[in-house]
Amino acid sequence: MRAIEISKPGGPEVLQPCERPMPVPGAGEVLIHVHAAGVNRPDVLQRSGAYPPPPDASDLPGLEVAGEIISGDLDGSGFSKGDLVCALAHGGGYAEYCVVPVGQCLPIPKGWGVLEAASLPETFFTVYGNVFDRAKLSAGETLLVQGGSSGIGVTAIQMATALGHRVFVTAGTDDKCRACETLGAERGINYRSEDFVEIVRSLTDGKGANVILDMVAGDYVGRELRCLADDGRLVIIALLGGASGEINFGEVLRRRLVITGSTLRPRPIEFKRHIAQQLRAQVWPLLESGRIKPVIYKTFSLEQAVDAHALMETSTHVGKIMLQVAR
């Protein structure tokens, strides 16, 4: 099969076309003929050498795919050979064929194309698993998303607003802020020229946000604690601003704040299956009704993965960057 491999750690140019043996599904797995795959920040980190794949994962990048089930262990799954699905992969998505656990497959939402469906799994599993499963965002609560124009950000905006929550976001330009507002964010905050702590507290009558989804960390964390409401929860899912920072633990104690975080890829299959079930029950109806829409910024061919990664590193995009696999 055709695939894109990381020839050595480095810039986008180290992504090279190659031929690999077709993977073979094991117990609880299916083989998908990939029609499209998403490009995500962890792919970029893996390519640069900063996020090595787990020992049991493919060395090929790619954490989300959509396509046709060719074969595999389908007993009791509700899927059949020939079904079109999207799936969270453990790596290997930049290829013509990819093996995934069947519990991490979801049907293509009615009314959606395969390309659009391939943009869902990585960000939807991440957002639901952290904002709703881990941070327990509840009725009447507000969410602040750092990096609202990213794939994670546009997913969090749409998912939380569709479920009835007020959402505030930060982004790096006024245009990105306005784009986030068109997706449902109540207020986009330009972090280069505005103080997100002051604005969020002002818009919540001084209370602050109940949950913050943070991809920055570093010196943002101290400011985020001041931005949280009492009993608020800060969920860190990436360290784009650094792995350390100074915080006031007295504030954590006085206001009963929670600082937590997670990475999705190392989590067990059972956890990911649980999130898939929650997505199908709670979120898939919102996709099929049109309350959540695909946000795809640009699509490249599989062989143009270098260009896709170069675009992601500019951070000029709003939404998802996709790879389409010729069939």
C-alpha positions in Angstrom: 0.0 0.0 0.0 1.0 3.6 -0.4 1.8 5.5 2.8 3.6 8.6 4.2 6.4 7.8 6.6 8.6 10.0 8.8 12.0 9.4 7.4 13.7 11.1 10.4 12.8 13.7 13.0 12.6 17.2 11.5 10.5 19.6 9.5 7.7 18.9 7.1 10.1 17.8 4.4 11.0 14.6 6.3 7.5 13.2 5.4 8.2 10.8 2.5 6.0 8.7 0.3 6.7 4.9 0.7 5.2 1.5 0.2 4.4 -0.6 3.2 2.8 -4.1 3.6 -0.9 -3.9 4.2 -1.6 -4.1 7.9 -3.5 -7.2 9.2 -6.3 -6.7 11.8 -6.1 -8.7 15.0 -8.8 -9.6 17.6 -11.1 -6.7 18.1 -9.8 -4.8 15.1 -10.9 -3.9 11.6 -9.1 -3.0 8.4 -10.2 0.2 6.8 -9.6 1.2 3.2 -8.8 4.9 3.9 -10.6 7.5 1.8 -9.5 10.5 3.9 -7.4 11.3 7.0 -7.1 14.3 9.3 -4.0 16.2 10.1 -3.6 17.0 13.8 -1.1 18.7 16.0 0.1 15.4 17.5 1.1 14.4 14.0 3.4 17.5 13.8 4.9 16.8 17.2 5.5 13.1 16.2 7.2 14.2 13.0 9.5 16.7 14.9 10.5 14.0 17.4 8.7 15.5 20.3 5.9 13.0 20.6 7.1 9.4 19.9 4.4 6.9 19.2 3.7 4.3 21.9 5.5 1.0 21.4 2.3 -0.8 20.2 1.4 1.9 17.7 2.2 2.2 14.0 5.2 4.5 13.3 3.2 6.1 10.5 1.5 9.3 11.5 -2.3 9.8 11.4 -4.8 9.5 14.2 -8.1 9.7 12.4 -9.5 8.2 9.2 -12.7 7.5 7.3 -13.3 4.9 4.8 -14.7 1.4 4.1 -14.4 -1.6 6.4 -12.6 -4.3 4.4 -12.3 -7.1 6.9 -11.7 -7.8 10.6 -13.4 -8.9 13.8 -16.9 -7.6 13.4 -18.8 -9.9 15.8 -21.2 -7.9 18.0 -19.9 -4.6 16.7 -23.0 -3.6 14.7 -20.8 -3.0 11.7 -20.5 -5.1 8.5 -17.9 -5.5 5.8 -18.4 -2.7 3.3 -19.7 -0.1 5.9 -18.4 3.4 5.7 -17.1 4.6 9.0 -14.8 7.1 10.6 -12.4 6.0 13.3 -9.9 7.1 15.9 -6.6 5.4 15.0 -3.6 4.5 17.1 -1.4 5.8 14.3 -1.1 4.7 10.7 -3.7 7.0 9.2 -1.5 8.5 6.5 -1.9 5.4 4.3 -4.2 3.6 1.9 -5.2 1.1 4.6 -5.3 1.4 8.4 -6.1 -1.0 11.2 -8.2 0.4 14.1 -10.0 -1.1 17.1 -13.6 -1.7 16.1 -14.8 0.0 19.3 -13.2 3.2 18.1 -15.3 3.2 14.8 -18.4 5.4 14.4 -20.8 5.5 11.5 -20.6 8.3 9.0 -23.2 10.8 10.2 -26.2 11.0 7.9 -25.8 13.8 5.4 -22.0 13.9 5.8 -19.4 12.9 3.3 -16.5 10.7 4.0 -14.0 13.6 3.9 -16.0 15.6 6.4 -16.4 12.5 8.7 -12.7 12.0 8.7 -12.3 15.4 10.3 -14.2 14.2 13.4 -12.6 11.5 15.5 -9.4 13.0 17.0 -10.9 16.3 18.0 -14.3 15.0 19.0 -12.9 12.2 21.2 -10.5 14.7 22.8 -13.1 17.4 23.4 -15.8 15.1 24.7 -13.4 13.1 26.8 -11.9 16.2 28.5 -14.7 18.8 28.6 -17.6 16.5 29.4 -16.2 13.3 30.7 -13.3 14.6 32.7 -14.2 18.2 33.6 -18.0 17.4 33.9 -19.2 20.6 32.1 -22.8 20.7 33.4 -26.0 22.5 32.6 -25.7 26.3 33.0 -21.9 26.3 33.1 -19.6 28.3 30.9 -16.5 27.1 28.9 -13.3 29.0 27.9 -11.3 27.5 25.1 -7.7 28.6 24.5 -7.0 28.4 20.8 -10.5 28.6 19.5 -9.6 28.5 15.8 -7.7 25.2 16.0 -9.4 21.9 15.1 -9.9 21.2 18.8 -11.2 24.8 19.3 -13.8 24.8 16.6 -15.0 21.4 17.8 -15.3 22.6 21.4 -17.2 25.7 20.3 -19.8 23.8 18.3 -20.2 20.9 20.7 -20.6 23.0 23.8 -22.9 25.6 22.2 -25.0 22.9 20.7 -25.4 21.4 24.2 -26.5 24.7 25.6 -23.4 26.3 27.1 -21.9 29.7 26.8 -18.5 29.6 25.2 -15.6 32.1 25.2 -12.4 31.6 23.2 -9.0 33.1 22.6 -7.3 33.4 19.2 -4.4 35.2 17.8 -6.1 37.6 15.3 -9.3 39.6 15.2 -10.3 37.7 12.1 -9.9 34.4 13.9 -11.9 35.7 16.8 -14.8 36.7 14.5 -14.6 33.3 12.8 -15.0 31.6 16.1 -18.0 33.8 16.9 -19.7 32.8 13.7 -19.3 29.2 14.9 -21.1 30.0 18.1 -18.6 31.5 20.5 -20.2 34.3 22.5 -16.9 36.3 22.5 -13.6 35.8 20.7 -10.7 37.3 22.6 -7.5 38.4 20.8 -4.9 37.2 23.2 -2.3 39.5 21.6 -4.2 42.7 22.5 -6.8 41.7 25.1 -6.8 40.3 28.6 -8.9 37.1 28.6 -9.1 37.1 32.4 -10.6 40.6 32.6 -13.0 40.0 29.7 -14.3 36.6 30.8 -14.9 37.7 34.4 -16.7 40.8 33.1 -18.9 38.7 30.8 -19.8 36.4 33.7 -20.6 39.1 36.3 -17.3 38.5 38.0 -17.7 34.8 38.4 -15.3 33.4 35.8 -15.5 30.3 33.6 -16.5 27.0 35.1 -14.3 25.0 32.8 -11.2 26.0 30.8 -9.8 23.8 28.0 -6.2 24.7 27.7 -3.7 23.8 25.0 -1.1 26.3 26.1 -0.1 25.7 29.8 3.2 27.4 30.8 2.6 30.9 32.2 -1.0 30.8 31.1 -1.9 28.5 34.1 -1.6 31.2 36.8 -3.8 33.6 34.8 -6.3 30.8 34.1 -6.7 30.1 37.8 -7.8 33.8 38.2 -10.2 33.3 35.3 -11.9 30.3 36.8 -15.1 30.4 38.8 -15.2 28.9 42.3 -15.1 25.1 42.0 -13.8 25.6 38.4 -11.9 23.0 36.5 -8.8 23.6 34.3 -8.1 20.8 31.8 -4.7 20.9 30.1 -4.4 18.9 26.9 -1.2 20.3 25.3 1.9 22.3 26.3 2.4 24.7 23.5 3.4 27.4 26.0 5.8 25.2 28.0 5.7 22.4 30.6 6.1 24.6 33.7 4.7 27.7 35.2 4.1 29.5 38.5 0.7 29.3 40.3 -0.8 30.5 43.5 -1.8 27.3 45.4 -3.6 29.5 48.0 -6.1 30.3 45.3 -6.6 26.6 44.5 -7.4 25.9 48.2 -9.6 28.9 48.8 -11.8 28.5 45.7 -11.7 24.7 45.5 -10.2 24.7 42.0 -9.2 21.6 40.1 -6.2 21.4 37.8 -6.2 18.3 35.6 -5.1 17.1 32.2 -4.8 14.2 29.9 -3.5 12.9 26.6 -5.8 10.7 24.5 -3.4 8.4 22.6 -2.1 6.3 25.6 -5.6 5.8 27.1 -6.8 2.2 26.9 -9.2 0.9 24.2 -11.9 0.5 26.8 -11.9 4.2 27.6 -12.0 5.2 23.9 -14.8 2.8 23.3 -16.7 4.5 26.2 -16.2 7.9 24.6 -17.3 6.5 21.2 -20.5 5.3 22.7 -21.1 8.7 24.4 -20.4 10.5 21.1 -22.8 8.3 19.2 -25.6 8.9 21.8 -25.1 12.5 22.7 -23.3 14.2 19.7 -24.0 12.3 16.5 -27.7 13.5 16.6 -26.3 17.1 16.6 -24.2 16.3 13.6 -27.1 14.8 11.7 -29.4 17.6 12.5 -27.0 20.2 11.2 -26.4 21.9 14.6 -22.7 21.0 14.3 -21.1 21.4 10.9 -17.8 20.4 9.4 -15.1 23.1 9.5 -12.5 22.1 6.9 -9.9 24.8 6.0 -8.0 23.0 3.3 -7.7 19.5 1.7 -4.5 18.0 0.3 -3.8 14.7 -1.4 -2.0 12.1 0.7 1.2 12.8 -1.4 1.0 16.5 -0.3 1.3 15.7 3.4 4.4 17.9 3.4 2.3 20.9 2.4 -0.4 20.1 4.9 2.1 20.1 7.7 3.7 23.3 6.5 0.3 24.9 6.6 -0.5 23.7 10.1 2.8 25.1 11.4 1.8 28.6 10.1 -1.2 28.5 12.4 -3.1 30.6 9.9 -5.9 28.0 9.5 -9.3 28.0 11.1 -10.6 24.4 11.5 -9.3 21.2 10.1 -6.6 20.3 7.5 -7.3 17.1 5.7 -5.6 14.5 3.4 -7.6 12.8 0.7 -6.5 9.4 -0.5 -6.9 8.6 -4.2 -8.7 5.3 -4.8 
